[in-house]
Amino acid sequence: MEPKRKSQTSARRGAQGEIDRVFLEMLRGDRVPRYGRATFRPTADVYFDDRQKAVVVKFELPGVDPDAVSLVVEENILRVSGVRSDERPTDAVYHQMEIVYGAFERTVMLPPGLDASRASAAYHHGYLEIRLPLKPPPVSRKIPISGQENNEGGGA
């Protein structure tokens, strides 16, 4: 087995570096390759707010009109979909173009025990924040028993 030459090793490192760069670019939250083009995929944070006893889902949606966003909760899945419109001039000639436009959809698995009927959403400074409060804990209550024993016989 002959020793590797320095040029072979550096070529492999260069190729591996390029593969790593492409892979990391594909994993970025805002771009997902689709049919050779990048599509907009908003990033999200999901956390529990102990003060308000709610799960908060926060999406980064810069440049998206809130009226172009749809929020649907089905069982324990939150589906957010919408469109980031491209409002550039038709005669624009770009030197560099990195902003991705178009339709998007994200689904987020939610933990059990949330009250989707009391969910609220607000859009501020490019962030969409959805609050899903916890269902109130079940309360125990005493159940009265109705009826009485039948004492036919008149007693003693």
N, C-alpha and C positions, 0 to 999 in steps of 0.2 A: 504494500500500500504506500503510495507516494505521498509526501507531505503536501498540504494545501498551499497554494501560492497566495501571496498577499492580495493580489488582484482578485482572485476568486472569492476570498473571504470578504473583502470590502464590497464586491458586487452583490454578494448574498445579503450583507447587512443593508445595503442600499435598497435592494428589492424587498427585504423584510420591512424596512422602515416605510416604504411606499405602501405596502399591504396594510401595515398597521394604521397609517394615516387615512387610507381609504375606508378601512373598517370603522375607525373612530368617527369619521365624517358621516358614515351611514347611521351610526347610533345616536348622533345628536338629536335632541328632542324636537327641534323645529323642522327638520328635513327627513323625509323618508323617501328613498328612491321608489318610483313607481313607473314602470314602463319607460325607463330611461330618463325620466324627469323627476325632480324633487317635488314633493307635495308638502303643504303646510300641516304640521302636527303640533298643536300647542302643548306646552309643558304644563304639568300639574303638580300641586302639593296637596296631600290629604293628611289631616291631623285632627286630633280630638281637642276641643276647647273646653277645659274643665270648668271655667267660670260660667259659661253659658250652657253647659251640658249638651253639646252638639258636636257633630262631625262637620268639619269645614273642608270643602274641596275648592281649591283656588287655581284658576287657569290663567295663564299668561296669554292674553289675546290683544296685542297691540295692533291698532289699525283696523279692528273689527267693529262694525256697527252692532251694538247690542240687539237691535231689532232683527239682525240677520242670524241670530243664535237661537237654537231650539234646545230646551232642557227637558228630558223625560226620565222618570224613575220607574223602572219595572222590577219588581221584587227587590233584589239587592244590587241592581246595576243602574248606574247613572250614565245616561247617554247624552253627550254634548255634541251638537253638530251645527254647522253654519258655513259662512263664506267670508273670506277676506278678499275684498274686491280690489282689482288692479285699476287704479285711477290715473295712470300715467298718460301723458299725451301720446296720441297715435303716431306722431312723427318723431318721437324721442329716439335718439341714437345713444345707446349706453356704452360707457367706457367700462363699467363694472355693474353687475346686477346680482344681488345676493338675496333680496327679499322674495319670499315665496308667497304666491297668491293662490286663491282657489278655494274649493270646498274642503272641509275637514270634518272628521268625526272622531271622537274619543269616547271610550267607555271606561268606567271606573267601577271596580267591585267595591261595594259598601259593606260594612259590618252589619250583622243582624241587630235588631232592636231599635231601628230608627223610625221616626214618624214622618214619612214623606209627605203626608197631607199638610204638615206645618212647615215645610221647607220654604226658604226664602233665598233670593238671589239679588246681588247688587253688582254694578259695574262701575269701577273707579280707576282712572289713570291707566287703562289698559289691562286691568285685572278683573276677572269675573270671579266673584266669591259666592259659593252656594253653601248655605247653612242647613243642615238636616238635624233637628233636635232629636234627642233620645226619647223613646216612648216612656211615659211615666211608669214607674214600677207598679206591678199589680198590687192592689190593696186587698187585704183580707177583710172579710166582713162576716159577721155571725148570721147564720141563716136560721130564721125561726121555723119551728115545726108546727104545722097546723093540724087540727083534728084533736079528738079526745077519745078516751076509751069508752066503749059502749057499756054502760052499767045497767043493763036491764035486769031486773030482779029486785030492784028497790033497795037493796042493801039491808043490813041487819038492824 
